[in-house]
Amino acid sequence: MEPDERPGPGEGEGNTGATRDDQTPGNQPPSTEDLLTRSRLESTRAAGEPILEVHHLVKHFPLTQGIVFRRQVGAVKAVDGVSFDLHQGETLGIVGESGCGKSTVARMLVHLERPTGGEIRYKGEDVSRLSGRALKAVRRNIQMVFQDPYTSLNPRMTVGDIIGEPYEIHPEVAPKGSRRKRVQELLDVVGLNPEYINRYPHQFSGGQRQRIGIARGLALRPEIIVADEPVSALDVSVQAQVVNLLEHLQDQFDLSYVFIAHDLSIVRHISDRVAVMYLGKIVETGTDEEIYQHPTHPYTQALLSAVPVPDPGARERRERIILTGDVPSPANPPSGCHFRTRCWKAQDRCALEEPLLAVPAVFRGLDGPEAHPSACHFAEEKQIVVQAEEERPGDDTGDGRGTGSAES
């Protein structure tokens, strides 16, 4: 992906001039609020503590029977004991098949869903049980970018009203007299022309609508952005532009991202660490190099094997893993390891004992990239991603990220 933060001509078809090409985002001098925010962020980073911690997060949706007298007969275990942390300025990618629970995790992080159990700690404080003013203060710092730019924007509201609506809920962030200017600055930051503040969503393309959604998420100057598949509804030509914009904004505002997607190539491009989910649980987690170059969980290996490879030579050299059977119902997951019904390594132990998300015993004591948490009794490193000799020439830059190539 080329580092182009501005939309190309194809993104704005039918929406003449809706994109700014004559200004660079972020040229305004920092305000007092910005300086205070930066000071707070620097103190958090210096302490080395995670800005967000999730411990054993659970979300079960009850299944009921009866019309007059309803009783619970079961539960859909959408999320079943998820744990991870997020540091300041870091991007955590969460990947998995549809229905694995990753979007439910996102909704719980921003309190659109109440967790059934577990903890969500923001700067050390458990926010999963907050309400009222305390919850309102936390939600200002954790904002969300939704998947579908066509349904997440109110068609009856102008762009200015959509982006400025958070100021109605948090009036202390921007006085009424300065809100229009703030909205125009946000439009400029995300690469849209501030002059189109009075336009309606239907006058913009999909990529431009997603930029409007990103601007709305930035309105309150949050510290954490939860991006729930922000590019999956966009054309491939536009996806790179939006992802590069998110990276630019992260550098500019020192944001932390929880980036949820099913496209492994995009996750590799933007993420510092990756968590792989299956049937409500995280089955493997590590840096992008550990997950993509040294996967140890069979499910992760199968996911990487399913990604199309444009290079015919690399396609012939890699091993193709084809899973059999359907994904079990989250209302009745298998005992022990949830993945055992589709796993070619499954043995009796897998049905009796649930594997823990930890460094497998076979890799303990090693310092290599294969020694990362994997929830499998029979974890084994398998190279799925086959690279060409010239592939990823910029990997020695030290930023910890891939180049976004789709060979994985």
C-alpha positions as CSV (number, residue, x, y, z in Angstrom):
1,M,0.0,0.0,0.0
2,E,1.3,3.4,-0.9
3,P,1.2,6.1,1.8
4,D,-1.4,8.3,0.2
5,E,-3.7,9.8,2.8
6,R,-5.9,11.6,0.3
7,P,-8.6,9.8,-1.7
8,G,-8.0,9.2,-5.3
9,P,-10.2,10.4,-8.2
10,G,-12.1,7.1,-8.2
11,E,-13.3,7.5,-4.6
12,G,-15.1,10.8,-5.3
13,E,-16.8,9.9,-8.5
14,G,-20.1,11.8,-8.7
15,N,-19.0,14.1,-5.8
16,T,-17.0,16.8,-7.4
17,G,-14.4,18.4,-5.2
18,A,-15.4,16.7,-2.0
19,T,-11.8,15.9,-1.1
20,R,-9.1,18.3,-0.1
21,D,-5.8,18.1,-2.0
22,D,-4.5,21.6,-1.3
23,Q,-3.9,21.4,2.5
24,T,-2.0,19.2,4.9
25,P,-3.9,17.9,7.9
26,G,-2.8,19.1,11.3
27,N,-1.2,22.5,10.5
28,Q,-3.1,24.3,13.3
29,P,-1.1,25.2,16.4
30,P,-1.9,22.9,19.4
31,S,-4.5,24.2,21.8
32,T,-4.2,24.2,25.6
33,E,-6.4,21.1,25.7
34,D,-4.1,19.4,23.2
35,L,-1.0,20.1,25.3
36,L,-2.7,18.8,28.4
37,T,-3.8,15.6,26.6
38,R,-0.2,15.1,25.3
39,S,1.1,15.5,28.9
40,R,-1.3,12.9,30.1
41,L,-0.4,10.5,27.4
42,E,3.3,10.9,28.0
43,S,2.9,10.1,31.7
44,T,0.9,7.0,30.9
45,R,3.5,5.8,28.4
46,A,6.3,6.5,30.8
47,A,4.6,4.3,33.4
48,G,4.6,1.4,30.9
49,E,1.1,0.3,31.9
50,P,-1.6,-0.7,29.4
51,I,-4.2,2.0,28.7
52,L,-6.8,-0.7,28.2
53,E,-7.0,-4.2,29.9
54,V,-9.6,-6.8,29.2
55,H,-9.8,-9.7,31.7
56,H,-12.0,-12.8,31.1
57,L,-14.6,-10.9,29.2
58,V,-17.9,-12.8,28.7
59,K,-21.1,-12.1,26.8
60,H,-23.9,-14.7,26.8
61,F,-27.2,-13.9,25.1
62,P,-30.0,-15.9,26.8
63,L,-32.2,-18.3,24.9
64,T,-35.8,-18.3,26.2
65,Q,-39.0,-20.3,25.7
66,G,-42.6,-19.5,26.4
67,I,-44.9,-16.6,25.7
68,V,-46.5,-15.7,29.0
69,F,-44.0,-17.3,31.3
70,R,-40.6,-17.0,29.7
71,R,-37.8,-19.1,31.0
72,Q,-34.2,-19.4,30.0
73,V,-33.3,-22.7,28.3
74,G,-29.8,-21.8,27.2
75,A,-27.4,-19.1,26.1
76,V,-25.5,-18.1,23.0
77,K,-21.9,-17.8,24.1
78,A,-20.9,-15.0,21.8
79,V,-17.8,-14.1,23.8
80,D,-16.5,-16.7,26.3
81,G,-13.5,-15.5,28.3
82,V,-11.5,-13.1,26.2
83,S,-8.4,-11.3,27.7
84,F,-6.0,-8.8,26.1
85,D,-4.4,-5.5,26.7
86,L,-3.6,-2.4,24.7
87,H,-0.8,0.1,25.2
88,Q,-0.7,3.8,24.2
89,G,-0.1,4.3,20.5
90,E,-0.4,0.6,19.7
91,T,-2.7,-1.2,17.3
92,L,-4.2,-4.5,18.3
93,G,-5.8,-6.4,15.4
94,I,-8.5,-9.0,16.0
95,V,-9.3,-11.4,13.3
96,G,-11.5,-14.4,12.8
97,E,-14.4,-15.9,10.9
98,S,-17.8,-14.3,10.9
99,G,-19.6,-15.2,14.1
100,C,-16.5,-15.6,16.2
101,G,-17.5,-12.8,18.5
102,K,-15.0,-10.0,17.5
103,S,-17.7,-7.4,16.8
104,T,-19.4,-8.2,20.2
105,V,-16.1,-7.5,21.9
106,A,-16.0,-4.2,20.1
107,R,-19.5,-3.3,21.3
108,M,-18.6,-4.1,24.8
109,L,-15.5,-2.0,24.8
110,V,-17.6,1.1,24.0
111,H,-20.4,0.0,26.3
112,L,-23.0,-0.6,23.5
113,E,-23.3,-4.1,25.1
114,R,-23.1,-4.9,28.8
115,P,-20.7,-7.8,29.5
116,T,-22.1,-10.9,31.3
117,G,-18.8,-11.2,33.1
118,G,-15.2,-10.1,33.2
119,E,-13.5,-6.8,33.5
120,I,-12.7,-3.9,31.1
121,R,-10.1,-1.7,32.8
122,Y,-9.3,1.8,31.4
123,K,-6.1,3.1,33.0
124,G,-6.5,0.7,35.8
125,E,-10.1,1.4,36.6
126,D,-12.8,-1.2,36.0
127,V,-15.3,0.5,33.7
128,S,-17.5,-2.5,32.9
129,R,-19.9,-1.7,35.7
130,L,-20.0,2.1,35.5
131,S,-23.1,4.1,34.8
132,G,-24.2,7.7,34.6
133,R,-21.6,10.5,34.7
134,A,-18.7,8.1,35.3
135,L,-19.5,6.1,32.2
136,K,-20.0,9.2,30.2
137,A,-16.5,10.4,31.0
138,V,-15.0,7.1,30.0
139,R,-16.9,6.9,26.7
140,R,-15.5,10.2,25.7
141,N,-12.1,8.6,25.6
142,I,-13.1,5.3,23.8
143,Q,-14.8,5.9,20.5
144,M,-15.9,3.6,17.7
145,V,-15.8,3.6,13.9
146,F,-18.5,1.4,12.5
147,Q,-18.4,-1.1,9.7
148,D,-21.0,0.2,7.3
149,P,-20.6,3.9,6.3
150,Y,-24.0,3.8,4.6
151,T,-26.1,2.9,7.7
152,S,-24.0,4.5,10.4
153,L,-24.7,8.0,9.2
154,N,-28.1,9.6,9.7
155,P,-29.3,10.5,6.1
156,R,-31.4,13.4,7.5
157,M,-28.5,15.1,9.2
158,T,-25.9,17.2,7.5
159,V,-22.2,16.3,7.8
160,G,-21.7,19.2,10.2
161,D,-24.5,17.9,12.4
162,I,-23.2,14.4,12.3
163,I,-19.6,15.3,13.3
164,G,-20.8,17.9,15.8
165,E,-23.3,15.7,17.6
166,P,-20.8,14.5,20.2
167,Y,-20.4,18.1,21.3
168,E,-24.1,18.1,22.2
169,I,-23.5,15.2,24.6
170,H,-20.1,16.5,25.9
171,P,-20.6,20.3,25.7
172,E,-17.4,20.9,27.8
173,V,-15.3,19.8,24.9
174,A,-16.3,22.6,22.5
175,P,-18.3,25.7,23.3
176,K,-21.2,26.4,21.0
177,G,-19.5,29.3,19.3
178,S,-16.5,27.2,18.2
179,R,-18.2,24.0,17.2
180,R,-18.6,24.8,13.5
181,K,-14.9,25.7,13.3
182,R,-14.0,22.4,15.1
183,V,-16.1,20.4,12.7
184,Q,-14.4,22.1,9.7
185,E,-11.0,21.3,11.2
186,L,-12.0,17.7,11.6
187,L,-13.1,17.5,8.0
188,D,-9.8,18.9,6.9
189,V,-7.9,16.4,9.1
190,V,-9.6,13.4,7.5
191,G,-9.0,14.7,4.0
192,L,-12.5,16.2,3.1
193,N,-13.2,19.8,2.1
194,P,-14.5,21.9,5.0
195,E,-16.8,23.7,2.6
196,Y,-19.0,20.7,2.4
197,I,-20.1,20.9,6.0
198,N,-23.7,21.4,4.9
199,R,-23.9,18.5,2.6
200,Y,-25.8,15.3,3.3
201,P,-24.3,11.7,3.4
202,H,-25.9,10.6,0.2
203,Q,-23.8,13.2,-1.7
204,F,-20.6,11.3,-0.8
205,S,-19.0,8.1,-1.9
206,G,-18.5,5.1,0.4
207,G,-14.9,6.0,1.2
208,Q,-15.8,9.6,1.9
209,R,-18.6,8.5,4.2
210,Q,-16.2,6.4,6.2
211,R,-14.0,9.4,6.5
212,I,-17.0,11.3,8.0
213,G,-17.4,8.5,10.5
214,I,-13.7,8.7,11.4
215,A,-14.1,12.4,11.9
216,R,-17.0,11.9,14.2
217,G,-15.0,9.4,16.2
218,L,-12.2,12.0,16.6
219,A,-14.5,14.8,17.6
220,L,-14.0,14.3,21.4
221,R,-10.2,13.7,21.0
222,P,-10.4,10.1,22.3
223,E,-7.4,8.1,23.3
224,I,-8.7,4.8,22.0
225,I,-10.5,4.1,18.7
226,V,-12.3,0.8,18.2
227,A,-12.6,0.2,14.5
228,D,-15.1,-2.6,13.7
229,E,-14.2,-3.7,10.2
230,P,-13.9,-0.1,8.9
231,V,-12.9,-1.1,5.4
232,S,-14.8,-4.3,4.7
233,A,-17.7,-2.5,3.0
234,L,-15.5,-0.4,0.8
235,D,-14.0,-1.0,-2.7
236,V,-10.5,-2.5,-2.7
237,S,-9.1,0.7,-4.3
238,V,-10.5,2.8,-1.4
239,Q,-9.5,0.4,1.4
240,A,-5.8,1.3,1.2
241,Q,-6.6,5.0,1.4
242,V,-8.7,4.6,4.5
243,V,-6.2,2.4,6.2
244,N,-3.4,4.8,5.5
245,L,-5.5,7.6,6.8
246,L,-6.0,5.7,10.1
247,E,-2.2,5.3,10.4
248,H,-1.6,9.0,9.7
249,L,-4.2,9.9,12.4
250,Q,-2.6,7.5,14.9
251,D,0.8,9.2,14.4
252,Q,-0.8,12.7,14.6
253,F,-3.0,12.2,17.7
254,D,-1.1,9.3,19.4
255,L,-4.2,7.1,19.2
256,S,-4.5,3.5,20.3
257,Y,-6.5,1.2,18.0
258,V,-8.5,-2.0,18.4
259,F,-8.7,-2.9,14.7
260,I,-11.2,-5.6,13.9
261,A,-11.3,-7.2,10.4
262,H,-11.4,-10.5,8.6
263,D,-8.9,-9.4,5.9
264,L,-5.6,-10.8,7.2
265,S,-3.6,-8.7,4.7
266,I,-5.0,-5.4,6.0
267,V,-4.6,-6.4,9.6
268,R,-1.0,-7.3,8.9
269,H,-0.4,-3.9,7.4
270,I,-1.8,-1.8,10.3
271,S,-1.4,-3.9,13.4
272,D,1.5,-4.2,16.0
273,R,-0.1,-7.2,17.6
274,V,-2.7,-9.7,16.4
275,A,-5.3,-11.8,18.3
276,V,-7.0,-14.7,16.5
277,M,-10.6,-15.5,17.7
278,Y,-12.6,-18.6,17.2
279,L,-16.0,-19.3,18.6
280,G,-15.8,-16.7,21.3
281,K,-12.3,-17.3,22.4
282,I,-8.8,-16.0,21.5
283,V,-6.8,-19.0,20.3
284,E,-3.5,-17.3,19.4
285,T,-1.9,-13.9,20.0
286,G,1.4,-12.3,19.2
287,T,3.2,-9.7,17.1
288,D,2.4,-9.6,13.4
289,E,5.7,-11.5,12.7
290,E,4.8,-14.2,15.2
291,I,1.3,-14.7,13.8
292,Y,2.0,-14.5,10.1
293,Q,5.5,-16.0,9.9
294,H,5.4,-18.5,12.9
295,P,1.8,-19.5,13.5
296,T,1.5,-22.4,16.0
297,H,-2.3,-22.9,16.3
298,P,-4.0,-25.0,13.6
299,Y,-6.8,-22.5,13.2
300,T,-4.4,-19.7,12.5
301,Q,-2.6,-21.8,10.0
302,A,-5.8,-22.6,8.3
303,L,-6.8,-19.0,8.1
304,L,-3.4,-18.0,6.6
305,S,-3.7,-20.9,4.1
306,A,-7.0,-19.6,2.9
307,V,-5.7,-16.1,1.9
308,P,-5.3,-15.8,-1.9
309,V,-1.7,-15.6,-3.1
310,P,-1.0,-13.5,-6.2
311,D,2.4,-15.0,-6.9
312,P,2.0,-18.3,-8.8
313,G,5.4,-19.6,-7.6
314,A,4.6,-18.9,-4.0
315,R,1.2,-20.4,-4.4
316,E,2.7,-23.7,-5.6
317,R,5.2,-23.8,-2.7
318,R,2.8,-23.3,0.2
319,E,0.8,-25.9,1.9
320,R,-3.0,-25.6,1.5
321,I,-5.1,-26.5,4.6
322,I,-8.8,-27.2,4.0
323,L,-11.0,-27.5,7.0
324,T,-13.9,-29.9,7.0
325,G,-17.2,-29.5,8.8
326,D,-19.2,-26.4,9.8
327,V,-18.5,-24.0,12.6
328,P,-20.3,-25.3,15.7
329,S,-23.1,-23.4,17.2
330,P,-22.1,-20.9,20.0
331,A,-25.2,-22.0,21.8
332,N,-23.7,-25.5,22.1
333,P,-19.9,-25.3,21.7
334,P,-17.9,-28.5,21.8
335,S,-16.4,-29.6,25.1
336,G,-12.7,-29.0,25.7
337,C,-11.1,-27.3,22.7
338,H,-13.7,-25.5,20.6
339,F,-11.8,-26.1,17.4
340,R,-11.4,-29.9,17.8
341,T,-14.4,-30.8,15.6
342,R,-12.6,-29.2,12.6
343,C,-8.9,-29.9,13.6
344,W,-6.8,-32.5,11.9
345,K,-4.7,-32.9,15.1
346,A,-7.6,-33.6,17.5
347,Q,-7.1,-36.4,20.0
348,D,-9.0,-37.6,23.1
349,R,-7.3,-35.0,25.3
350,C,-8.8,-32.2,23.2
351,A,-12.4,-33.2,24.1
352,L,-11.6,-33.6,27.8
353,E,-9.3,-30.6,28.6
354,E,-9.7,-27.1,27.4
355,P,-6.3,-25.7,26.3
356,L,-5.1,-22.5,28.0
357,L,-3.9,-19.4,26.1
358,A,-0.2,-19.6,27.0
359,V,3.1,-20.3,25.5
360,P,3.0,-24.1,24.5
361,A,5.2,-26.4,26.6
362,V,7.2,-27.3,23.6
363,F,8.3,-23.7,23.1
364,R,8.8,-22.6,26.7
365,G,12.3,-21.3,27.5
366,L,12.9,-20.3,23.9
367,D,13.5,-16.8,22.8
368,G,12.3,-17.2,19.2
369,P,9.1,-15.8,17.6
370,E,7.5,-19.3,17.9
371,A,7.3,-18.8,21.7
372,H,4.1,-16.9,21.9
373,P,0.6,-17.7,23.4
374,S,-1.4,-20.4,21.6
375,A,-4.4,-22.3,23.0
376,C,-3.5,-25.8,21.6
377,H,-2.4,-29.0,23.3
378,F,-0.4,-30.0,20.2
379,A,0.9,-26.6,19.0
380,E,3.4,-26.8,16.2
381,E,5.1,-24.2,14.1
382,K,4.2,-24.4,10.5
383,Q,5.2,-21.8,7.8
384,I,2.2,-21.0,5.7
385,V,3.2,-17.7,4.3
386,V,5.7,-18.2,1.5
387,Q,7.6,-15.1,0.5
388,A,9.4,-14.2,-2.7
389,E,13.0,-13.1,-2.4
390,E,12.2,-9.5,-3.1
391,E,9.2,-9.5,-0.8
392,R,8.8,-6.9,2.0
393,P,12.0,-4.9,1.4
394,G,11.1,-2.4,4.1
395,D,10.8,-4.8,7.0
396,D,14.0,-3.7,8.6
397,T,12.7,-0.2,9.4
398,G,11.9,-1.3,13.0
399,D,8.3,-0.2,13.1
400,G,7.0,-3.7,13.7
401,R,4.6,-3.7,10.9
402,G,4.3,-5.5,7.6
403,T,4.1,-3.9,4.2
404,G,0.5,-4.8,3.6
405,S,1.2,-7.3,0.8
406,A,-1.5,-9.8,0.2
407,E,0.7,-12.9,0.1
408,S,-0.4,-13.9,3.6
